Structures are given as structure tokens and as C-alpha cells.
Amino acid sequence: MDLNFSEEQIIMRDSVDKLMQKHAPPETIRKLDREQAYPYELYDVWVEAGLLKMPFPEQYGGLGGSVIDMAIIAQVLSYHSADLSMAYGGSIFCGLNLVRKGSEEQKRHWLPKLLSGEIKFSISMSEPDAGSDIGAMRTTARRDGEAWVINGQKLWATGAAARNNFINVYVKTDPSAHYRKGMSLFLVDNQTPGVKLRKLDMLGRRCTGTYEIFFDDVRVPADHLVGGENRGWEVVLSGLQVERVTSAAGNCGAAQAVVDLAVQFAKERKQFGRPIGTNQAIAHMLADMQTEVEAAHTLMWRAAWLVATGKEALREITMAKLFASETYAKVANLGMQIMGGYGYNMEFDMQRHFRDSRASTIAAGTSQMQRNLIAGLMGLKVA
């Protein structure tokens, strides 16, 4: 296993970091978080820099990058803000679903628009009674001539109200069938008549935005069905590996940012005539934090390498997602403790990490679901 980056990957990593330092300095991120504003200008910068093109095949205007390239970008973006990186990841994951499961006509139509920034993509799967239990999905689509008609309600839809956004909505197209045999994926313009969006007031990750969506007789053209009727579960599975590796990479980047903030504070903050970092209790806490972040990185990069080389990696991906998300939440909590009142103050970035990190163990599959999956892969039957 080779975990060394190529020269091109190192240049890319450094370039993305410089881009974020220039266009999303801490004061800008604080302003976006405070105003709960979508990062439109930053998204345009990503488009111009070609970041959206990285993982897509060259034949559709992409750069032909690997999942490792994707993980590098996600790690750097999340180092600056795990929230803002969600705007990037949403469009990418949905676009890659088209690459894997869309028709050739759909790829030629949608991908150039996505990569040029003309449109955005977001995903919507969860419902009030269907989160981890996807089988409880109640939103439906029925065929009506040359269109499909969608009715129902979705919840926790990240980035759904962004300008020029098409919501990738998973619905039941055969209510009588098991969800693995009766679910489909549709691309729905968020300005379509009958679509109602309500932004939810969340504790963290407030810029990209989390929404409740109501569909009231929403008519969607038949060619907006991706992957075929009743084959939505296959689309979900096809994107699972890349999504969870990228999620783990983002959590690793954000966790490292927490450690760096805490170390800097411990070196500068003086109590009883010396920096608090010289106290063994604080120093050992920081040493443990860095060790766990490094362990999370190692799990994540190994999973990314396995995916990039075409090897079976479900167990490694799941472990990486579990450990990286819990590490981010853990070090953010410890970072708050180290910084004391400063960490609790909205003028400092530690509180933002504390808030944003709480979603990491829930989004893209809860920690409990990850543990169930790992146990199952170990041959254990979990009730």
C-alpha cells in the first residue's frame, strides 16, 4: 500500500489550501456562519479553479481524478470549514451517481452544466419517519403520461434551496415492493411548482443549509428519472464508497484544524506565569488528540487507497467513517475544554467546530449504523 502523494497531488493540495486562505479566511467563514448564508462566491471560485471537475471522467469535461484526489480536496476544504465543504460534496456525489447510473444522454446533458457551475445538485432521502430506516420512506412518484408526479415530505435535505439547484430525490415508485426493489431517483428543479422549502434552524453547519421539503403534485419530466424505474437502491449503493471515504476525509481535516487551534491557544495562553501547554494535564490531552487524529487519517487513507485500486473495501470504509467522525466530535469537545471560556465565545472558531462536529456522527450514516454494519461484516447478527 502506497500512501505517498504524487507531486501533482501535493501541488493540488497546497493550491486548494491557498485558495481557501484567500477566498475564505476565518473572518469570512465566521460571517457566513453568523448570517447562515450559502457560500455562492466561494462556490464560483471552486468552479473556476476546476475543483468540481476533479473526479469526473475526461469525456464529460472532468479531470479524471481518483477518490484519493477527492479525499485530498475534501480534507483541505473541511480544515477550513466542514460546513462549507458540504456545498462541494453534495454536487459531486450526485454528479458521480449520474456517471455511474445515468444514461449517456443524461450524462451529456447534465454533467457539463454541473461542472461549469450553471447548476448545482443536492441530495434528499430522509423523511420524518425515515432516517436510518430507509424502508419507512413514504414519499411517492406515480407515472402520469410523459411525466412523474411526486407527493410527500423530505427532511434534513442539505443545500436544497441553493440557486439553480436540482434536488436528487429518492422516492417510492412501487409502494407494494421492498424498498430495495421499489425506490427510484429523480432530479427535481427546486423552483418547480409544488415544491416548498423550509430552512431549518440548526445548531451547526448553518451555511449550506438544512431543509424540510414538501412535494405537492410536483410534475417531473420522465427523462429526469436516473438509473431506471425502481432501481434507486442500486444508485445509493453505487455511491456509498466514495461518499463515506470523502466524509471521513472531511472529518479528518476538520479534526486536525481543531487540534491546531488548541495547540496554538495552549502555547499562547498563560496562567500562573506560564503557557498552559506546559502543564502535563493539557499537554497529554493535546498529545492524545493528535494521536487519534493521525489514526483517523491512516484509516481513511487506507480505505481511499483500496477504493482507488478497485479492491473490496466496505469494512475499511465503514471503520474510517465511524472513527473519523467520532474523532472530530471528541477533539472538538476537548478543544472547548482546553480553551475554556474562549472556546465558548462566538468570536473564536472552536465553538463552530464544536457545533459542526455534532453532525458528523449522524450524517452519511449514524455511528450506530456503522457499528451494525461492521459487526455484520464480522459475521455477527445484530438485532
N, C-alpha and C positions, 0 to 999 in steps of 0.2 A: 504494500500500500504506500503510495507516494503522496504525501501531504504538502509537498512543496508547490508554491505558486509559480507559474511561468512569469517571465519578465513582463509580458503583456498584461497579465492579471495584476501584478504589483503596480504597474502604471495605472491601470484602471481603478484599482482600489484607492490609490493616492489622489487620482483625479476626482473621483466621486467625493472624497473627503474634502478636498479644496473647494469643490462646487458647493457643498453644504455649508462650509465655513463662510463662503462669500454670500450665498443667497439665503441661508437660513441660520444666521448667527443666533446665539441664545436669546437676545432681546426680541428678535423676530418670532422665534418659537414661543416665547412667553406671551407675546401679543396675540398670536393666533390662538393659543390655548385660552387666554383670558376672554377673547372675543368669540371663541368657538367658531372660528372661520375656516372654511375649506382653503387649502393652500394652492389656489389656482395659479398664481405666478410661479411658484416653485414647480408645480406640475409641468408648466410650459417649459421651464428650464430643463427638467428631466427629458422631455420630448426632444428639445433642441440638441441636448447632449447625446441623444441616442440610447438612453438607458432603457426605454421601453422596447427597443429593438433587440436587445442583447440575447434573450433566449429563443427568439423566433427563427425559423428556417430562412435562409437567404432568398429562396424562391418567392417568399411573400414579403420581401423587404426587410427582413431581420438580419441579424449579425451572426446567427448560427452558434451562439454561445451555449455552454453546458449548464447543468444545475449548479456546478461549483461557481461559475460566473454569477449566476443568480443569487447564490448564497453570499458571495462577497458583497454585492451591491446591497442586499437586504441588511447585512451586518453593519455596513457603514451608515446607511440611512437611519437605522434604528439606534445607532450610537448617538446620533443627534436627536432623534425623536422616534420612539416606537409608534406613536400615533400617526405621524406624517407618513411613515413607511407603509401604513395600511392603504393609503391612497394609491401608492405604486403597486403594491401586491395585488389589490383587487382587480385592476385592469389586466395585469399579467396572467394571473391564474385563470381568469375567464377566457382570455385570448388563447391560452395554451389548450383549453378544452376544445376550442374550435379547430386548432391544429390537429388534435388527436381524433376528434369525433365529428367534426363538421364536414359537409360536402365540399367538393372542390369549388363549386360556385360560391358557397358561403365564405370560404377562406379568401377567395379573390375579392369578394365584396366587402367583408368586414375588417379584415386584418390591416389593409393599407390605411383605412380610416382610423383604426385604433393606434397604429404606430405613428401616424402623423399628428396625433392629438386632436383630430377632428371630433372623435367620440371617446367616451370612457365606458368602462364596464364595472359593474358591481355584482355581488352575489346575494341571493336571498333564498334561504332554505328553511330556517327556523320559524316556528309559529308559537302562539301562546301555549299550546299543549304538545308541541313537537320540537324539542330541542335535541337532546341526545337520543330520544325515542323518535327517530325519523318515521317510523311506521305509523305514528299518530297524525301524520300530515293530513290536513283537511281541505286545503286549497285545491280547486279542481279546474280543469280545462276541458271543454267539450267542443267537438267539431261542429261548425256551422257554415256549410258551403266552402268557400275558399279561405276561411278564417277559423281561428280558435277563439273561444270566449272563456275568459278566466274570471273566477269568482273566489273570494276568500280573503284571508288576512295573513300577513307575514310580520315577523318581529325580529329585532336585533339585526337589521339589514345595514351593514356598514357602507357609507358613501352613496346611498341610494339616490339622494337628491342633488348630487353634483350636476353642474351644467352639462348638457349634451351626453347624458348618461343613459346607457341601456342596462336595465336590471336583468341579470341572469336568474330567472325564477324557476325553481323546481316545484312542480305541481303533480297532482294525481290525474292521470288521463284514463285510468281504469280503476275506479274505486273498489271494485269487487276483487281485484287481484292483490297479492302480496306486494308491498311497496317496491321490492326489487324487480317486480315484473309489471308494475302499473304506474311508474313515475316517468315524467318527461321534463325536458328543459326547454324553456322559451326565452327569447331575447325580447324584452319589453321596454320601449322608449318610456322614460319616466314622465313624459309630457302627454302620454296617451290619455284620451278621455276615459274617465272611470278610475284612474289611478290617483289615490290620495295618500300623501306622505305626511307623517308627523314626526318631527325631530324629537328624540327623547333626551331628557336632561340626565346625562350620565356622570358618574364620579370622575372618570378619566377618559382618555382617548376622545377628546371632545371636538377636535378639528375636522377630521374626516367625517365624523358624524354617524350616529346610530339612529335608525328609523323604524317606525312602525308603518306598514304599508297595507292599504285596503284596496282590493280589486273588486269593482262593481261592474259586471258585464263588460270587461275590458277586451276589446277585439284586437287580435294579434294575427298578422298575416301567416299563412301556413308555412312560408319559407323561413319563418323565424324559429321554427322548431329545430333544435340541434340534436343530432345523434339518432334521430328516429323516434317514432311514437313508442311509448312505454319502455324506452331504453335509457332513461335518465340515470338509473343507478350505475350503469356502465360508465357514464360520463363522470360521475362522482368518483368512482374507483380509479379511473384513468388519471385523475389529477391529484390523488391522495399523497403520493410520494413526494412530488415536487412541492406541494403546498406545505407539508409538515416539515420538510427539510428547511425550506425558506423561513417558516415560522420559527423554527429552532435557531436559525442563524440570526434572525432579528432579535430574539430574546438574548442570545449571547452578546450581541453588540450593545444592547441596552444595559445588560448587566455589567459589562466592562465599563461603560460610562459611569454607572453608579459607583463602582469601586474607585475609579479615577477621581470622582468628585469627593468621595470620602477620604481618600488618601491626601489629596490637596488640602482639604479642611484640617485634617489631623496634623499636618505639618505646619499650618499657619496659625491655628487656634491655640492660644496659650492659656493655661490655668496653673495656678500655684508656681508661676515663674518659668514654665517650660511648655513646649508644644505637647498637646495631649497624645500625639502619636508616640511619644517616648514612654508612655505608660504601658506596661505589659498587657493590661486588660484590653486596651484599644488596639495595640499592635498585633496581638494574637487574633483579635476579631477580624482585622483587615487581612491578615495572612490567610485565615480560613476562607474569607470571602474570595480572595484572588485564586486560591486553590480550587474552589468549587467552580468558579467561572472558567478556569482553564480546563477543568474536567468536562464541563459542558461543551466547550469548544471542541475538545477532542472527540467526544461522542458525535457531535454534529458533523465535523469534517469527515469522519469515517463513514457516516451514513451518506453524506453527499458524494463521497468517492464511490461507494457501492452503487448508488443510483447512476452516476455518470458513466460507470463501466458496465452497466447493464446487468448487475448482479441482483439477486433476491435480497431485499433489504427492509422488509416490513418491520421486523423486530427492532433493527437498529434505528430506523427512522422513528418508530414509536418511542423507544427509550430516549432518543435525543430530544424529541419534542417534550416529553414528560420532564426530563431532568433540566433542560434549558429554561422552560417556563417556570418551574418551581425555584430554580436558582435565581432568576430575575426577581421574583417576588420576595425571596428570602433576603437577598443582599440589599434590596430597596428598603426592607424593614430594618435591617441592621444599620444601613446608611442613615436612616432617620434617627436611630438611637445615638449614633456617633455624633451627628450634628446637633442633636438636642433641639432647642427652640429655633435655631436657624433652619433646620430641616423642615420644621413645621410651618415656616414662614413662606408665604406665597411669592416672595421676592427671590427665593432660591429654588434651584431646579430639583433638589432632592424630593420635595413634595410631589412634583409632577411625575417623577419616576415611581414613587410610592403609589400614586393613583393609577398610573398607566399599567403598572406591573400586575395589578389585581386582575386584569382581564386576561393575562397571559395563560393562566391555568384553566381558563374557561373556553376561550376562543379556539377554533380549529380542533375541537375535541377536548373535553374536560380531562383533568388529571385522572379522575376515577375511570373514565372510559379508556384512557391509555393503559392504565394498570390492568383493566379487564382484558384488553387485547394482548398485552404482554403475557399475562397468566395463561390465556388461551393458547398462545404460541409455545408455551412451556408444557402443554398437554394437560392443563388444569381446567376443569369445568367450573366456571364461576356463575353462581346464580344471580 
